[in-house]
Amino acid sequence: MSIREMLEEREQQTLSPRAMHSVRTRGRAMPISPDDLRTEYQRDRDRILHCKSFRRLKGKTQVFLAPQGDHYRTRLTHTLEVTQVARTLARSLQLNEDLAEAIALGHDLGHTPFGHAGESALNSLVKAGFEHREQSRRVVERLENNGIGLNLTYEVIDGIEHHSGPVKPQTLEGCCVHLADRIAYINHDIDDAVRAGIITEEDLPRSAVRQLGESHGERISQMIHSVISYSSRHDEVNMEKDDWDALMEMRTFLFSRVYSRDWAQGEVEKTRNIVASLLRHYMDHPTEIPNEYLVIGYQEGMERAIIDFIAGMTDIYAIKMYQHIFIPPFFTDI
């Protein structure tokens, strides 16, 4: 018996009947031979972890654009926090922890530079619209690995595409990631906003604090226990209503006091200008994009290729390209 077969047998013995067992996967678009050491979802996790798009997450904004402080979250640290929460939920509910981990690691691979500000800018500029969850699927299916994609299992791709938005993932592990994403970003965005001096702990809505806890750790723990409590009694993965309502109150507070405040609007407009300027420039000069994207342009149209190129940029790379194209060299040190 191979190590993979031992792992698959252990899943049969320890996981809930509700879990997505590795041997029940719907498979991949391009079938491959089984690995003797890893289950199919473990292979997907490794493929995501070692891809270029994953490494670029360290240079992409979470909330604060191109942050200079060492301790502000980036898209990479956000992804790692989501992964930790998703694994805890899956393990506690006897679901497939490897599947939850793979989905969580890949859920934001398609995010733009400058976080949601960059996503909003592209969405407003492109006729067909732009959503990072759809771009994440495109990254793993089309853009990575020299244009052939990562060839992930159906369940991981489904979880990545539906980690947000109106359609729920088809696996409970994907639903764990969907909730873990909200639990992670609401808590760490509060933490970063307090660090930046935009809000204080005393500003947080008191009813939500009473329900969820006074500290960052207490709130995460309460939300995780709430999901486990509810999901252990029901056929879905969700949170107890009182805790969900408190989480949504925190989310509303963040939108009103952090995401949409005056301090952010000036930075958002700068972001929008950078993204719009790059898009217009490359549409006028498509041969300036890298060859791998030119191939996509010939196959799917230049606008599609340029969107892929810009969406894949880190914050710093996008700023450098903007400076290179639009700002004379003797102004860049000001």
C-alpha positions in Angstrom: 0.0 0.0 0.0 1.4 3.4 -1.0 1.5 6.4 1.4 -1.3 8.0 -0.7 -3.5 4.9 -0.3 -2.9 5.0 3.4 -3.9 8.6 3.5 -7.0 7.9 1.5 -7.9 5.0 3.9 -7.4 7.3 6.9 -9.9 9.8 5.3 -12.4 7.0 5.0 -11.9 6.2 8.7 -11.8 9.7 10.2 -13.8 12.1 8.0 -17.5 12.8 8.2 -19.7 11.3 5.5 -20.4 14.9 4.5 -16.7 15.5 3.7 -15.4 15.4 0.2 -13.1 12.4 0.3 -10.1 12.5 -2.1 -11.1 9.3 -3.8 -14.5 10.9 -4.7 -13.0 13.8 -6.6 -14.6 14.6 -10.0 -11.0 14.8 -11.3 -9.1 17.1 -13.5 -9.6 18.5 -17.0 -6.5 16.7 -18.0 -6.2 13.3 -16.2 -2.9 12.5 -14.6 -1.4 9.4 -13.0 -1.9 9.1 -9.2 0.9 10.2 -6.9 2.3 7.7 -4.5 2.8 10.2 -1.7 0.0 12.7 -1.9 -3.8 12.7 -2.3 -5.3 14.7 -5.2 -6.1 17.7 -3.0 -2.6 17.7 -1.4 -1.2 17.8 -5.0 -3.4 20.8 -5.7 -2.2 22.6 -2.6 1.4 22.1 -3.6 0.7 23.3 -7.2 -0.8 26.5 -5.9 1.9 27.0 -3.2 4.7 26.8 -5.8 3.1 28.9 -8.6 4.2 32.4 -9.5 0.8 34.1 -8.8 1.0 32.9 -5.2 4.4 34.5 -4.7 3.2 37.8 -6.1 0.5 38.0 -3.4 3.2 39.3 -1.0 3.3 42.5 -3.1 -0.4 43.1 -3.4 -2.5 45.4 -1.1 -5.0 44.2 1.4 -6.4 47.5 2.6 -3.6 50.0 2.8 -2.1 50.8 -0.6 1.6 50.0 -0.9 2.0 50.0 2.9 5.4 51.0 4.3 4.9 49.6 7.8 6.2 46.1 8.4 3.1 44.7 10.1 0.3 45.7 7.8 -1.4 42.8 6.1 -0.8 42.1 2.4 -2.8 39.8 0.2 -0.4 37.0 1.0 -0.7 37.3 4.8 -4.5 37.6 4.4 -4.4 34.4 2.4 -2.4 32.6 5.1 -4.9 33.8 7.8 -7.8 32.6 5.7 -6.1 29.2 5.3 -5.5 28.8 9.0 -9.2 29.6 9.8 -10.5 27.3 7.1 -8.3 24.5 8.2 -9.5 24.9 11.8 -13.1 24.8 10.7 -12.6 21.8 8.4 -10.7 19.8 10.9 -13.2 20.5 13.7 -16.1 19.5 11.5 -14.3 16.3 10.3 -14.2 17.7 6.7 -11.3 17.4 4.3 -8.7 19.8 5.6 -6.5 19.3 2.5 -9.3 20.5 0.2 -10.1 23.5 2.4 -6.4 24.4 2.5 -6.0 24.2 -1.3 -9.0 26.4 -1.9 -7.9 28.9 0.7 -4.4 29.2 -0.7 -5.8 29.8 -4.2 -8.8 32.0 -3.5 -7.2 35.4 -4.2 -4.7 34.5 -6.9 -6.6 36.7 -9.4 -6.6 39.8 -7.2 -5.4 43.0 -8.8 -2.7 45.4 -7.5 -4.1 47.9 -5.0 -6.7 45.5 -3.6 -10.4 46.2 -4.0 -9.6 49.7 -5.3 -7.7 48.1 -8.3 -10.5 45.6 -8.8 -13.1 48.4 -8.8 -11.1 50.4 -11.3 -10.8 47.5 -13.7 -14.4 46.6 -13.3 -15.5 50.1 -14.2 -13.1 50.3 -17.2 -13.8 47.0 -18.9 -17.1 46.5 -20.7 -17.5 42.9 -19.6 -16.6 43.8 -16.0 -14.0 42.3 -13.7 -14.2 40.2 -10.6 -11.2 38.9 -8.8 -12.9 35.5 -8.0 -13.4 34.9 -11.7 -9.9 36.0 -12.4 -8.6 33.6 -9.7 -10.2 30.8 -11.6 -8.7 32.0 -14.9 -5.3 32.1 -13.2 -5.4 28.5 -12.3 -7.1 27.3 -15.5 -5.4 29.4 -18.1 -2.6 31.8 -17.0 -0.3 29.8 -14.8 2.3 27.3 -15.9 3.2 29.0 -19.2 -0.4 29.2 -20.3 -1.6 25.7 -19.6 -2.9 26.3 -16.1 -2.3 24.2 -13.0 -4.8 21.5 -13.9 -6.5 21.4 -10.5 -9.3 19.2 -9.4 -12.9 20.3 -10.0 -13.6 20.8 -6.3 -10.7 23.2 -5.8 -11.5 25.3 -8.8 -15.2 25.5 -7.7 -14.2 26.6 -4.2 -11.8 29.2 -5.6 -14.4 30.7 -8.0 -17.2 30.8 -5.4 -15.3 31.8 -2.2 -17.3 35.1 -2.6 -20.3 36.1 -4.6 -23.9 34.9 -4.7 -23.2 31.2 -5.6 -22.1 28.9 -2.8 -19.3 26.4 -3.3 -20.5 22.8 -4.0 -18.4 21.4 -1.1 -18.7 22.1 2.6 -14.9 22.6 2.5 -15.4 25.4 0.0 -18.1 26.9 2.4 -15.5 26.8 5.2 -13.3 29.0 3.0 -16.2 31.3 2.2 -16.7 32.0 5.9 -13.0 32.0 6.8 -12.4 34.8 4.3 -14.9 37.0 6.1 -13.8 36.0 9.5 -10.2 36.8 8.6 -10.5 40.1 6.8 -13.0 41.7 9.1 -10.8 40.9 12.1 -7.4 41.8 10.6 -8.7 44.9 8.8 -9.9 46.2 12.3 -6.4 45.4 13.6 -4.7 47.3 10.7 -7.0 50.3 11.0 -6.3 50.6 14.7 -2.5 50.3 14.0 -2.8 53.1 11.4 -4.7 55.3 13.9 -7.8 55.5 11.7 -10.0 54.1 14.4 -9.6 53.0 18.0 -10.9 49.9 19.8 -13.3 52.1 21.6 -14.9 53.2 18.2 -16.1 49.6 17.4 -19.8 49.1 17.7 -20.5 48.1 21.3 -23.2 45.6 20.7 -20.9 43.7 18.3 -18.0 43.8 20.8 -20.2 42.5 23.6 -21.3 39.6 21.3 -17.9 38.7 19.8 -15.3 39.8 22.3 -13.1 42.7 23.3 -9.9 41.6 21.6 -8.8 40.4 18.1 -8.2 36.9 19.4 -11.4 36.7 21.3 -13.5 37.8 18.3 -11.8 35.2 16.0 -12.3 32.5 18.5 -15.9 33.3 19.0 -16.6 33.3 15.3 -14.9 30.0 14.8 -16.7 28.3 17.7 -19.9 29.8 16.4 -19.4 28.2 12.9 -18.5 24.8 14.5 -21.5 24.9 16.8 -24.0 25.8 14.0 -22.5 23.5 11.4 -22.4 20.5 13.7 -26.2 20.6 14.0 -27.1 21.5 10.4 -26.4 20.2 6.9 -24.7 23.5 5.9 -21.6 25.4 7.1 -22.8 28.7 8.6 -22.6 30.8 11.8 -25.0 31.2 14.7 -27.4 34.1 13.9 -26.4 36.4 16.8 -22.7 36.1 15.8 -23.4 36.5 12.1 -25.4 39.7 12.8 -22.6 41.0 15.0 -20.0 40.2 12.2 -22.2 42.0 9.7 -22.4 45.0 12.0 -18.6 45.0 12.2 -18.5 44.8 8.4 -20.8 47.8 8.0 -18.7 49.7 10.5 -15.6 49.0 8.5 -17.2 50.2 5.3 -18.3 53.5 6.9 -15.3 54.3 8.9 -12.3 52.6 7.1 -13.0 51.6 3.5 -15.0 54.6 2.4 -13.6 57.4 4.5 -12.0 60.6 3.1 -8.5 59.4 3.9 -8.9 56.5 1.5 -10.6 58.4 -1.4 -7.6 60.3 -2.5 -5.6 57.0 -2.6 -8.4 55.3 -4.5 -8.4 58.0 -7.2 -4.7 57.7 -7.6 -5.1 53.9 -8.0 -7.9 54.4 -10.5 -5.7 56.7 -12.5 -2.8 54.3 -12.5 -4.9 51.4 -13.6 -6.8 53.4 -16.3 -3.6 54.9 -17.6 -1.9 51.5 -17.9 -5.0 50.0 -19.6 -5.2 52.8 -22.2 -1.5 52.8 -22.9 -1.3 49.0 -23.5 -4.4 49.1 -25.6 -2.6 51.7 -27.8 0.7 49.8 -27.6 -0.1 46.1 -27.2 3.3 44.9 -28.4 4.8 46.3 -25.2 3.2 43.5 -23.0 5.2 40.4 -22.4 5.2 37.7 -25.0 3.2 35.2 -22.9 0.4 37.8 -22.8 0.7 38.5 -26.5 0.0 34.9 -27.2 -3.3 35.3 -25.2 -4.0 38.4 -27.2 -3.8 36.6 -30.5 -6.0 33.8 -29.2 -8.6 35.7 -27.1 -8.2 39.4 -28.0 -5.8 42.1 -26.8 -8.1 43.6 -24.2 -8.3 40.2 -22.5 -4.5 39.8 -22.5 -3.9 43.3 -21.2 -6.4 42.8 -18.4 -4.6 39.6 -17.4 -1.3 41.4 -17.5 -2.5 44.3 -15.3 -4.4 42.1 -12.9 -1.2 40.1 -12.3 0.9 43.1 -11.3 2.0 43.8 -7.8 1.5 47.3 -6.4 5.1 48.3 -6.8 5.4 46.9 -10.3 2.3 48.8 -11.4 3.6 52.0 -9.9 7.0 51.4 -11.6 5.4 50.8 -15.0 3.3 53.9 -14.6 6.4 55.9 -13.8 8.4 54.4 -16.6 5.7 55.2 -19.2 4.3 58.5 -18.0 6.8 60.3 -15.8 10.2 61.7 -17.0 13.1 60.1 -15.2 14.3 63.3 -13.5 10.9 63.6 -11.7 10.8 60.1 -10.2 13.0 60.9 -7.1 10.9 63.8 -5.9 
